[in-house]
Amino acid sequence: MATDDYLVLQQAIRQRLGLDLSQYKREQMERRLRAYAQQHGYGNLDGLARALGQERPLGGELLSYLTIHVSEFFRDPDFFTRLRELVATLPQTEALKVWSAGCSIGAEAYSLAMLLLEERGLGRAHILATDIDDKSLERANAGVYREEDLKRVDHGRLQRYFVQESGQFRVREDLRRFITFRHHDLLRDPYPEQQDLILFRNVAIYFTEEAKTQVLQGFSRALAPHGLLMVGATEAILRPQEVGLRQVRPFFFARA
Ligand SMILES: C[S@@+](CC[C@H](N)C(=O)[O-])C[C@H]1O[C@@H](n2cnc3c(N)ncnc32)[C@H](O)[C@@H]1O
């Protein structure tokens, strides 16, 4: 029987990059990998698997290519309107623990930080923002954005939270310091605990159903008793009770 070149590459990727592609939808991943192999002169999946063993820098680049990083500030503004309403219902007494899971270039975390600062003062919240892709995390940490990433940020917020530098916008330190950016793989690393709010948006699109279930169960355990999980349209949860969640409002879930 012929060997399955995708499975061989999947194993090389797991060994070299620690990324477990068996938890992502094969069709989309295979299509992307074949395109990458061709465009970068590796020919086919075998060639790419061999190169992974030899070319160190290829690893980070490939991981970045495989994960989709499209993001912007206040992406899907309706979500942020709903979020603003619900943040008001969270306890006022303690510092909130907030997690942007799959934060990409950090736009979601900084948008959250602005909203929390305006609603309750950021001294009373800390945001953990995590992603599997280190290149995105580098950009998030730098906090420097182009005008097009900021098209939903109004003039007042631009003035208040950013410094303009050579045609780009850098997040001010007084917003930046409430966010910790960290490498974290949702499919293998332990989850933080007692989270008051978790945002999980536009991340699970290529996860298999099993992987999505595993992640949602993890979030259910990671939530504080009154905590809320907010998901994106691509993370629809059809049977929340099966993953230990209950729906509170469209796109918002609490521990069952
Ligand atoms: C399209 S971005 C979404 C960014 C942001 N949440 C938003 O809605 O704008 C998806 C992010 O999920 C990350 N991602 C994919 N698989 C992941 C995993 N197993 N663990 C953590 N992050 C992952 C990707 O690296 C990418 O940065």
The ligand as a Gaussian input file, in Angstrom:
#p B3LYP/6-31G(d) Opt

LIG

0 1
 C       -8.233000      34.429000      12.586000
 S       -7.256000      34.592000      14.032000
 C       -8.463000      35.204000      15.178000
 C       -7.971000      36.376000      15.977000
 C       -8.997000      37.024000      16.898000
 N       -9.513000      36.087000      17.865000
 C      -10.116000      37.638000      16.090000
 O      -11.238000      37.141000      16.138000
 O       -9.865000      38.635000      15.407000
 C       -7.060000      32.880000      14.547000
 C       -5.867000      32.649000      15.443000
 O       -5.993000      31.355000      16.048000
 C       -4.691000      30.857000      16.248000
 N       -4.712000      29.413000      16.492000
 C       -4.945000      28.401000      15.604000
 N       -4.809000      27.213000      16.208000
 C       -4.495000      27.461000      17.516000
 C       -4.220000      26.637000      18.647000
 N       -4.227000      25.299000      18.552000
 N       -3.932000      27.240000      19.828000
 C       -3.894000      28.590000      19.931000
 N       -4.135000      29.430000      18.900000
 C       -4.438000      28.869000      17.695000
 C       -3.961000      31.266000      14.968000
 O       -2.547000      31.249000      15.129000
 C       -4.539000      32.659000      14.694000
 O       -3.710000      33.672000      15.169000

